Amino acid sequence: MDKKIPQIGDMPPEEFRQYGYQVVDWITDYLKNIENYPVLSQVEPGEIKSKIPVEPPQKGEGFDVMFSDLNDIIMPGITHWNHPGFMAYFNSNSSAPGILAEFISAAMNVNGMLWKTSPAATELEEVTLNWFRKMLDFPEDLWGIIYDTASVSTMHAIAAAREYAQFSFREKGMSGRSDTPKLRLYCTAHAHSSVEKGALAMGIGMNGIRKIPVDDQFRMIPEALDLAIEEDRSNGWYPFCVVATIGTTSSTSVDPVDSIGAICTRENIWFHVDAAYGGMAAVLPEMRYHFKGIEKADSIVVNPHKWMFTPIDLSVFFSRKPEILKRAFSLVAEYLKTGEGSSVQNYMDYGIQLGRRFRSLKLWFIIRYFGVEGIRNRIKEHLNIAQWLKDEISRDQRFEIMAPVPFSVVCFRYHPTGKSENDLDDLNEKLMNKVNATGKLFISHTKLNNKLVLRLAISGLRTEKQHVKKAWNLIRETVELDL
Ligand SMILES: *Cc1c(COP(=O)(O)O)cnc(C)c1O
């Protein structure tokens, strides 16, 4: 029976305790039995909405009925990112210590906009980001901040790059002026769409984005960047930002950061490195060759919510020029002025948002629970499984590997003899939809050189070799029996 809902104030403490335990039991069973759920939700569009009243309840309903609706209405519409068979996109998944940190963070409900509004939130963010920087062996002069997503981190990088260009955009803005050149940003066609979105948000415009050609492994060609910058300068453009990617979203290719960084240093252009997914590989010393030249980056983004088992959202932004970012955004209203001066930092000065969740608690719990070694082991295991799968696929004449496998994503396709490229695209799409419809596996696709390619990402905390073996068996069985 539902308890009587109080007319004022919060849920009574003992009721919270009871439901709190119930929620923890629910989470425990959910994660324990995660493999019993179909990884990709099988509902039709509108199905969930149709089961929920259009009108809000006038009287409180109590937790019991909400809880049963959670199971009956919401769960069927969940795609299970924590499922070991979730191998689509970049698998972002949560760990138990991360979940517990979210729980506590919601309870404290800290807004870490100023040091004063919760000193621990600011100082823990500083400490954990310094830990994180050391784990990745990134340069000592990097300052860090947590944003919600890599998209927002990159937008802030572009804002800093624009401020760095020194045309008094902060005071005079960008429009209606004849005294400023047009700004140009450089990336490749393989850069994440968030780079273009960030540029759009910063008033750069699509015309201000120039895509630099890539080599046969989808990596930016530094010589082509060099030429483009030279050509643009002679045509009156102002090159202001270059974005390189370590681990592109389509194929996880790695742009040559060292050579690109050298060009940016020489040309005095802001250099941003998007390592949203690939960045975590730097915890392994043997993978650090991908990050050669990272000290030349003015800013870097790495997402613990992608490959470090952190409940979404938590994106880490590093910069060696935080004063530029601050110049772009700092605006302290009278009611936000505090007396600590420069002995503390107020994170609200470094971005668009005022209110800030206590996200660093998640980093603190996760890094301490698993330890650096534990995190390394898990990343290493994913890399090893990916190499195993790549070898398996290479050995099967009916399939082909479509891109190098520097990290834990394998791009491949089914390629029986005698089919046209169009047929192959259709066939692979059909294969993907069939395996995804089984509810046992969820993979996604991309286009490389205009060919439809299947992408299998191994980065889930619960994904073991046996799951990837099963996935590979399922793909082969589907090809043999059902295509
Ligand atoms: C996933 C991804 C992003 C976007 O990440 P969000 O945190 O979802 O905004 C950006 N860049 C790369 C390379 C990515 O893989």
The ligand as an SDF file (V2000), in Angstrom:
LIG
                    3D

 15 15  0  0  0  0  0  0  0  0999 V2000
   31.6900   10.6350  -29.0070 C   0  0  0  0  0  0  0  0  0  0  0  0
   32.6090   11.6360  -29.5660 C   0  0  0  0  0  0  0  0  0  0  0  0
   32.3380   12.9980  -29.4300 C   0  0  0  0  0  0  0  0  0  0  0  0
   31.0810   13.5060  -28.7880 C   0  0  0  0  0  0  0  0  0  0  0  0
   30.9860   13.1200  -27.4680 O   0  0  0  0  0  0  0  0  0  0  0  0
   29.8030   13.6630  -26.5200 P   0  0  0  0  0  0  0  0  0  0  0  0
   30.4000   13.5620  -25.1580 O   0  0  0  0  0  0  0  0  0  0  0  0
   28.6660   12.7310  -26.7220 O   0  0  0  0  0  0  0  0  0  0  0  0
   29.4830   15.0400  -26.9340 O   0  0  0  0  0  0  0  0  0  0  0  0
   33.2690   13.8790  -29.9300 C   0  0  0  0  0  0  0  0  0  0  0  0
   34.3910   13.4670  -30.5320 N   0  0  0  0  0  0  0  0  0  0  0  0
   34.6890   12.1670  -30.6810 C   0  0  0  0  0  0  0  0  0  0  0  0
   35.9500   11.7490  -31.3680 C   0  0  0  0  0  0  0  0  0  0  0  0
   33.7990   11.2100  -30.2140 C   0  0  0  0  0  0  0  0  0  0  0  0
   34.0800    9.9140  -30.3580 O   0  0  0  0  0  0  0  0  0  0  0  0
  1  2  1  0
  2  3  1  0
  2 14  2  0
  3  4  1  0
  3 10  2  0
  4  5  1  0
  5  6  1  0
  6  7  2  0
  6  8  1  0
  6  9  1  0
 10 11  1  0
 11 12  2  0
 12 13  1  0
 12 14  1  0
 14 15  1  0
M  END
$$$$
